[in-house]
Amino acid sequence: MFVLSDNIISSLGFTTADNIHRICCEQTGIGYVEPGKFSQRAFPFALVNDAELNERAKSASIPEHFTRLERMMLLSIINALNDSGIDPSNSRCLFVISTTKGNITRLISESEKKINNLGERIRSYFGNPNRAIVVSNACISGALAVEISARFLQTKNYDHVVVAGGDLTTHFVVSGFEALHALSPNPCRPYDANRDGLTLGEGCAAMTLSACPPMRKNESLVVISGGASSCDAVHISAPDRTGAGLNLAIARALESSRVQAKDIDAVCAHGTATAYNDDMESHAMHLAKLAEKPIYSLKGYWGHTLGAAGLMETIAAIHSLKQQRIFKTLGFETHGTAKILNIVKKTENANIKHVLKTASGFGGCNVALIVSI
């Protein structure tokens, strides 16, 4: 499955180029937010700049009746489509949308109280005749949407898929994570001995995928060469602490891509900086014989963007291949997981051909993608 184009909107910027540049410079988009906006306490969050979002949406002629999340998604898709050569209104094009909460703010601010038509509003904006597919499976939604898109392309019923994922930081979301005592009062520290919880972020990403290679010349072609998902079925929210479920997804993804574990050059992991997730991943990487590979988490740059995370991080993995770089795990200093991992401490050049992207979420859901160049 060929990646034609992409776009990221986050606290680091409104284009993929801006985001990757700031990640390469090891800059974070996380900042403290005063009490009262999302919580009675001050927490660090990674938020999209509202003024710039409104200005860019206006410049793109996106009507104001669309919600904030929809404007972010539409803007990201428009930017991705500009470099794709795809006609989004063609019946051979499918829209796949990933989100965990969707238009959850409409429950408070609007009398209509419809939060389940996000996909249809996005797809209809572009005049696409097909019903949009909405993927909502906790924190693996974004990466799972990419894997599901591959399946749709394999049916040969579609030539192209537009994948978009997004979520917002809201009082509803923050209160849920506060109830779980999962939020850190400081910027998150993935895999670190002193990690004490995650940092929430918001963002949106879009990617265009094709069953056929693009006609453009002199450009490195990146493909999603394999993928798989699994579910631990162990606990209502916590992961299987042995890492068996994630290991299963990794093994099946490697099998589908015909890439062996020894050929993986780097791992773009989930790395939320919660005690259970990071320990579980350390077990899974050892089971998969990947613990010595360079492993990095991007949560220290964007925070945890929920339904957008897997897609944003897959795009980052794509550009790490294009630029032949691996990224620093911002916030990591001292090894602190159950099993020792080779966590990337500095952004640096590397000779890489295959990157494994993993994601895990509430209920023990897991997904693994193999991104190759």
C-alpha positions as CSV (number, residue, x, y, z in Angstrom):
1,M,0.0,0.0,0.0
2,F,1.7,3.2,-1.2
3,V,1.7,6.4,0.8
4,L,1.0,9.3,-1.6
5,S,0.9,12.3,0.7
6,D,0.2,13.3,4.3
7,N,-0.4,16.2,6.7
8,I,-0.2,16.8,10.4
9,I,-1.9,19.5,12.5
10,S,-0.7,19.7,16.1
11,S,0.7,21.9,18.8
12,L,3.9,22.0,16.8
13,G,2.4,23.3,13.5
14,F,-0.1,22.9,10.7
15,T,2.0,21.0,8.2
16,T,3.9,17.8,8.3
17,A,7.1,19.7,7.4
18,D,6.7,22.0,10.4
19,N,6.0,19.1,12.8
20,I,8.9,17.0,11.6
21,H,11.3,20.0,11.6
22,R,10.4,20.8,15.3
23,I,10.7,17.1,16.3
24,C,14.2,17.0,14.6
25,C,15.1,20.1,16.7
26,E,13.8,18.3,19.8
27,Q,11.1,21.0,20.5
28,T,8.0,20.1,22.5
29,G,4.5,21.4,21.9
30,I,3.5,20.8,25.5
31,G,2.8,23.7,27.8
32,Y,1.0,24.3,31.1
33,V,-2.6,25.4,31.0
34,E,-4.1,27.4,33.9
35,P,-6.7,25.8,36.2
36,G,-10.3,26.1,35.1
37,K,-9.9,25.5,31.4
38,F,-10.0,21.7,31.5
39,S,-9.4,20.9,35.2
40,Q,-9.4,22.5,38.6
41,R,-5.6,21.9,38.6
42,A,-2.9,23.1,36.3
43,F,-1.8,20.4,34.0
44,P,0.5,20.4,30.9
45,F,-1.3,19.9,27.6
46,A,-0.3,20.1,23.9
47,L,-2.9,22.3,22.2
48,V,-3.5,23.4,18.7
49,N,-3.4,27.2,18.2
50,D,-7.0,28.4,17.9
51,A,-6.2,31.7,16.2
52,E,-4.1,30.1,13.5
53,L,-6.6,27.3,13.0
54,N,-9.4,29.8,12.4
55,E,-7.3,31.8,10.0
56,R,-6.2,28.8,8.0
57,A,-9.7,27.4,7.9
58,K,-11.0,30.8,6.6
59,S,-8.3,30.9,4.0
60,A,-9.3,27.4,2.8
61,S,-12.9,28.6,2.6
62,I,-14.1,26.0,5.2
63,P,-17.6,27.2,6.4
64,E,-17.9,28.2,10.1
65,H,-20.8,25.8,10.8
66,F,-18.3,22.9,10.9
67,T,-17.1,22.1,14.5
68,R,-13.5,22.8,15.6
69,L,-12.6,19.1,15.1
70,E,-14.2,19.0,11.7
71,R,-12.4,22.1,10.6
72,M,-9.1,20.6,11.7
73,M,-9.9,17.4,9.8
74,L,-11.0,19.2,6.7
75,L,-7.9,21.4,6.7
76,S,-5.6,18.5,7.1
77,I,-7.3,16.5,4.4
78,I,-7.3,19.4,2.0
79,N,-3.5,19.9,2.5
80,A,-2.9,16.2,2.0
81,L,-5.0,16.0,-1.1
82,N,-3.0,18.9,-2.7
83,D,0.0,16.6,-3.1
84,S,-1.8,13.4,-4.0
85,G,-3.4,13.7,-7.4
86,I,-6.5,12.0,-6.0
87,D,-10.1,13.1,-6.9
88,P,-11.9,12.7,-3.6
89,S,-15.3,12.7,-5.2
90,N,-14.5,9.6,-7.3
91,S,-16.4,6.5,-6.3
92,R,-13.2,4.5,-6.3
93,C,-12.0,6.6,-3.3
94,L,-12.9,5.8,0.2
95,F,-12.8,7.9,3.4
96,V,-11.7,6.3,6.7
97,I,-12.0,8.4,9.8
98,S,-10.4,7.6,13.2
99,T,-11.4,9.2,16.5
100,T,-12.0,8.2,20.1
101,K,-14.4,11.0,21.1
102,G,-15.4,12.7,17.8
103,N,-17.7,15.7,18.3
104,I,-18.1,15.1,22.0
105,T,-18.3,18.9,22.6
106,R,-21.7,18.9,20.8
107,L,-23.2,17.2,23.8
108,I,-22.8,20.4,25.8
109,S,-22.9,23.2,23.2
110,E,-25.6,22.2,20.8
111,S,-29.2,21.1,21.1
112,E,-28.9,18.7,18.2
113,K,-26.6,16.4,20.2
114,K,-25.5,14.3,17.3
115,I,-21.9,13.0,17.6
116,N,-22.1,10.0,15.4
117,N,-22.2,11.7,11.9
118,L,-18.6,13.0,11.8
119,G,-17.6,10.7,9.0
120,E,-20.5,11.6,6.9
121,R,-20.0,15.3,7.3
122,I,-16.3,15.0,6.3
123,R,-17.0,12.7,3.3
124,S,-20.0,14.8,2.0
125,Y,-17.8,18.0,2.1
126,F,-15.7,16.4,-0.7
127,G,-18.6,15.1,-2.6
128,N,-17.6,11.5,-2.1
129,P,-20.5,9.0,-2.8
130,N,-19.3,6.2,-0.5
131,R,-20.3,5.8,3.1
132,A,-17.4,6.9,5.3
133,I,-15.9,4.3,7.6
134,V,-15.4,5.5,11.2
135,V,-12.8,3.6,13.4
136,S,-13.2,4.2,17.1
137,N,-11.1,1.7,19.1
138,A,-9.5,3.6,21.9
139,C,-5.9,4.8,21.4
140,I,-5.1,2.4,18.5
141,S,-7.8,4.1,16.3
142,G,-5.4,6.0,14.1
143,A,-3.0,3.2,13.4
144,L,-5.9,0.7,13.1
145,A,-7.5,3.0,10.5
146,V,-4.3,2.6,8.4
147,E,-4.4,-1.2,8.7
148,I,-8.1,-1.3,7.9
149,S,-7.5,0.9,4.8
150,A,-5.0,-1.7,3.5
151,R,-7.7,-4.3,3.7
152,F,-10.2,-2.2,1.7
153,L,-7.5,-1.6,-1.0
154,Q,-6.9,-5.3,-1.1
155,T,-10.5,-5.9,-2.1
156,K,-9.8,-4.0,-5.3
157,N,-13.1,-2.2,-4.9
158,Y,-11.1,1.1,-4.3
159,D,-8.1,2.7,-5.9
160,H,-7.4,5.2,-3.1
161,V,-8.2,5.7,0.6
162,V,-8.1,9.0,2.4
163,V,-7.4,8.4,6.1
164,A,-8.0,11.1,8.6
165,G,-7.8,11.0,12.4
166,G,-8.4,13.6,15.1
167,D,-9.3,14.3,18.7
168,L,-9.6,17.4,20.9
169,T,-8.6,18.0,24.5
170,T,-11.8,18.8,26.4
171,H,-13.1,18.9,29.9
172,F,-14.8,15.5,29.3
173,V,-11.6,13.8,28.2
174,V,-9.5,15.3,30.9
175,S,-12.0,14.4,33.7
176,G,-11.9,10.8,32.5
177,F,-8.1,10.5,32.7
178,E,-8.1,12.4,36.0
179,A,-10.5,9.8,37.4
180,L,-8.1,7.1,36.4
181,H,-5.2,9.0,38.0
182,A,-3.4,8.7,34.7
183,L,-2.3,12.4,34.2
184,S,1.1,13.6,35.1
185,P,1.5,17.1,36.7
186,N,4.6,17.4,34.5
187,P,5.3,16.8,30.8
188,C,5.3,13.0,30.2
189,R,8.5,10.9,30.4
190,P,8.1,7.8,28.3
191,Y,9.9,4.7,29.6
192,D,11.7,6.7,32.3
193,A,12.2,5.5,35.8
194,N,10.4,8.7,37.1
195,R,7.5,8.5,34.8
196,D,4.2,9.2,36.6
197,G,1.5,9.4,33.9
198,L,0.6,10.7,30.5
199,T,0.2,14.2,29.0
200,L,-2.9,14.8,26.9
201,G,-2.7,16.5,23.5
202,E,-4.9,17.3,20.6
203,G,-4.3,17.1,16.9
204,C,-5.3,15.8,13.5
205,A,-3.6,14.0,10.6
206,A,-4.5,12.9,7.1
207,M,-2.9,10.5,4.7
208,T,-3.7,9.4,1.2
209,L,-3.0,5.8,0.3
210,S,-3.1,3.9,-3.0
211,A,-2.9,0.4,-4.3
212,C,-0.7,1.6,-7.1
213,P,2.6,3.5,-7.0
214,P,2.5,7.3,-7.7
215,M,3.7,8.5,-11.1
216,R,6.1,11.1,-9.5
217,K,9.7,10.6,-10.2
218,N,12.8,11.2,-8.1
219,E,10.9,10.6,-4.9
220,S,11.4,7.9,-2.2
221,L,8.4,5.6,-2.2
222,V,7.2,4.6,1.2
223,V,4.8,1.7,1.7
224,I,2.7,0.2,4.5
225,S,4.1,-3.3,3.9
226,G,2.2,-5.1,6.6
227,G,-0.1,-4.8,9.6
228,A,-2.2,-6.6,12.2
229,S,-4.2,-6.1,15.3
230,S,-5.0,-8.1,18.4
231,C,-6.9,-7.8,21.7
232,D,-5.6,-9.1,25.1
233,A,-9.1,-9.7,26.5
234,V,-7.6,-9.7,30.0
235,H,-8.9,-6.5,31.7
236,I,-11.6,-3.9,31.0
237,S,-8.9,-1.1,30.8
238,A,-5.4,-2.4,31.7
239,P,-3.2,-4.2,29.2
240,D,-1.9,-7.8,29.6
241,R,1.2,-7.1,31.6
242,T,3.1,-9.9,29.9
243,G,2.9,-8.1,26.5
244,A,1.6,-11.3,24.8
245,G,-1.2,-9.4,23.0
246,L,1.1,-6.8,21.5
247,N,3.6,-9.4,20.6
248,L,0.9,-11.3,18.7
249,A,0.1,-8.2,16.7
250,I,3.8,-7.6,15.9
251,A,4.3,-11.2,14.8
252,R,1.3,-11.2,12.5
253,A,2.4,-7.8,11.1
254,L,5.9,-9.1,10.3
255,E,4.4,-12.2,8.7
256,S,2.0,-10.2,6.5
257,S,4.9,-7.9,5.4
258,R,7.4,-10.8,4.9
259,V,9.8,-8.8,7.0
260,Q,11.7,-10.6,9.8
261,A,12.3,-9.1,13.2
262,K,16.0,-8.9,12.5
263,D,15.3,-6.6,9.5
264,I,13.4,-4.0,11.6
265,D,15.7,-1.0,11.9
266,A,13.6,1.1,14.5
267,V,10.4,1.0,16.5
268,C,8.1,4.0,16.7
269,A,6.3,2.8,19.9
270,H,3.3,3.9,21.8
271,G,5.2,5.1,24.9
272,T,2.4,6.8,26.9
273,A,4.6,7.2,30.1
274,T,2.1,5.4,32.2
275,A,3.5,2.6,34.5
276,Y,1.5,-0.3,33.0
277,N,1.7,0.6,29.3
278,D,5.5,1.2,29.2
279,D,6.2,-2.0,31.2
280,M,3.9,-4.0,28.9
281,E,5.6,-2.7,25.8
282,S,9.0,-3.6,27.3
283,H,7.8,-7.2,27.7
284,A,6.4,-7.3,24.2
285,M,9.6,-6.0,22.6
286,H,11.6,-8.7,24.4
287,L,9.1,-11.4,23.3
288,A,9.4,-10.1,19.7
289,K,13.2,-9.9,19.9
290,L,13.2,-6.2,19.2
291,A,14.4,-4.8,22.6
292,E,17.8,-4.0,21.2
293,K,16.4,-2.0,18.2
294,P,16.3,1.8,18.5
295,I,12.9,2.5,20.1
296,Y,11.3,5.9,20.4
297,S,8.1,7.5,21.6
298,L,6.7,10.8,20.3
299,K,4.4,11.6,23.2
300,G,6.9,14.1,24.6
301,Y,6.4,16.3,21.5
302,W,2.6,16.1,20.9
303,G,1.3,14.6,24.1
304,H,-1.2,11.7,23.7
305,T,-3.5,12.7,20.9
306,L,-5.8,9.7,21.3
307,G,-7.6,8.8,18.0
308,A,-5.0,10.9,16.1
309,A,-1.9,9.5,17.8
310,G,-1.5,6.3,15.7
311,L,-1.9,8.2,12.4
312,M,0.3,11.1,13.4
313,E,3.0,8.8,14.6
314,T,2.8,6.6,11.5
315,I,3.4,9.7,9.4
316,A,6.4,10.6,11.5
317,A,7.7,7.1,10.9
318,I,7.3,7.6,7.2
319,H,9.3,10.8,7.3
320,S,12.0,9.2,9.5
321,L,12.4,6.8,6.6
322,K,12.5,9.6,4.0
323,Q,15.0,11.6,6.0
324,Q,16.9,8.5,7.3
325,R,16.6,9.7,10.9
326,I,15.5,8.3,14.2
327,F,13.9,10.6,16.8
328,K,14.8,11.3,20.4
329,T,12.3,10.1,23.0
330,L,11.7,13.5,24.7
331,G,11.5,13.3,28.4
332,F,13.4,10.0,28.8
333,E,16.6,10.0,30.9
334,T,16.9,6.8,33.0
335,H,15.7,3.3,32.2
336,G,12.6,2.5,34.2
337,T,10.7,-0.3,32.6
338,A,10.4,-4.0,33.6
339,K,12.6,-5.0,30.7
340,I,15.5,-2.8,29.5
341,L,14.9,-1.2,26.1
342,N,17.2,0.6,23.7
343,I,15.4,4.0,24.0
344,V,16.6,6.7,21.5
345,K,18.2,9.5,23.5
346,K,19.2,11.8,20.6
347,T,17.8,12.5,17.2
348,E,20.4,11.2,14.7
349,N,20.9,10.0,11.2
350,A,20.5,6.3,10.6
351,N,20.4,3.8,7.8
352,I,16.8,2.5,8.0
353,K,14.5,0.6,5.6
354,H,11.8,-0.8,7.9
355,V,10.2,0.9,10.9
356,L,7.7,-0.9,13.2
357,K,4.8,1.3,14.4
358,T,2.9,0.0,17.4
359,A,-0.1,1.3,19.4
360,S,-2.0,-0.1,22.4
361,G,-5.2,1.1,24.1
362,F,-7.8,0.5,26.8
363,G,-9.3,-2.9,26.8
364,G,-6.0,-4.5,25.7
365,C,-6.3,-3.6,22.0
366,N,-3.1,-3.5,20.0
367,V,-2.0,-2.8,16.4
368,A,1.3,-3.1,14.6
369,L,2.3,-1.6,11.2
370,I,5.4,-2.2,9.1
371,V,6.4,1.0,7.2
372,S,9.1,0.4,4.6
373,I,11.1,2.3,2.0
